[in-house]
Amino acid sequence: MEMPELDKKIKRALLCKTNGILPSEETFTQILASLEKKQARRTFNISYKNYIIAFICAVSVIFGTTLIVSVDARASAMEIINTVKSVIILDKSNNVAERNADEIFMKHAISNNNQPGNADILKKPGVNTLFLQAILLNQVNGLKLCLKLLAIGSMTFGQTWNYNRVRHGRGQVPSY
Amino acid sequence: MGNTDLIKRCQLGDLGSFSELYHLHRKKALGTAYLISNQKGIAEDIVQESFIECFRKIQTIKNPEAFEAWFYKTLVRIGWRMVKKHNQFLLMGDQHMEGLSTAMDFNSESDTSETNMMVHEALDQLSLPLKTVVILYYFNDMSIEKISNVLGCFQGTVKSRLHNARRQLHDVFNENELKPAANIFFANRKEYGFDGNA
């Protein structure tokens, strides 16, 4: 069979097959109904999203304000931060080890070697570490905490301001 | 009103224009969907889904001239997805019966309906990408370039798919044409005592 003849046959067969298929009148009504339903769902989702954002902002503002204003909260936060602090020590067998600061200050660190080499200490942390630095960390942490709290406060304030600007400003885009 | 105006009005959210656009394209769209899916119910679902998607995303079209390619791209994607989804529930026998009844209804000549049946059977044997290329080329009268836009592939790929599909269809035709001739030949041999067992 030649190709043009084959082409004709294929075309005729396809047209013949679809001749009897007529689109029903209800289809367009169904399309419109689906569009309306999807539109309503989208509007609900958008408003729901706004409420969630507003709630998160409010919670973060309240949390930030409480931390900044309350002395007790600040003190407890400092305690929590202090608990996770660790120091690097030399154990009995002159190995460098990382331990919790509170745990270490309660006990005496005993070592036969009075002058440990810098190379031994550098093995684990990978930086030049002195015991003095670990002790000074306690003092520095207080200042760090204050700075962190200030940063949280300013971020939450910034979020609320941005949200208000987008929500009530010109940034609103119509859905259709 | 021209197609371009209709699309521009649709982009503004005019439902009247969307209705006109739907009535303009519904028959061809349904035909394409039916040829892809082989089931009228699925075809209607594909068309419905495609037009919903069309109205929702018509704002993204920058060039209204490219509407047809864009729309059929959506339709083909939805069609493939639905066919794959429904494939496990479909019985091959039902598909053949439906194709047969449609062919018989609209063509009384037995030889034409036989050819149509052959084409339908051969099309069913093709893979979905080959079948889609054949449908878009022969039924939708699309050019190779347009088909490549619809399917999102190179023109060379479309050409090769079309060539493969034609070759497969050609083989099926040849096989079916040779069968009756071969049957007559072997029947005559038997009649004249040239049968292998004699």
Interface residues (C-beta under 8 A of the other chain):
Chain A: M1 M3 L6 D7 K9 I10 K11 R12 A13 L14 L15 C16 K17 T18 N19 G20 I21 L22 P23 S24 T27 F28 Q30 I31 L32 S34 L35 K38 Y176
Chain B: G13 L15 S19 Y22 H23 R26 K27 L30 G31 Y34 L35 K40 A43 E44 V47 Q48 F51 I52 F55 R56 G99 T102 A103 D105 F106 N107 T112 T115 N116 M118 V119 H120 V134 I135 Y138 F139 R166 L169 H170 F173 N174 E177
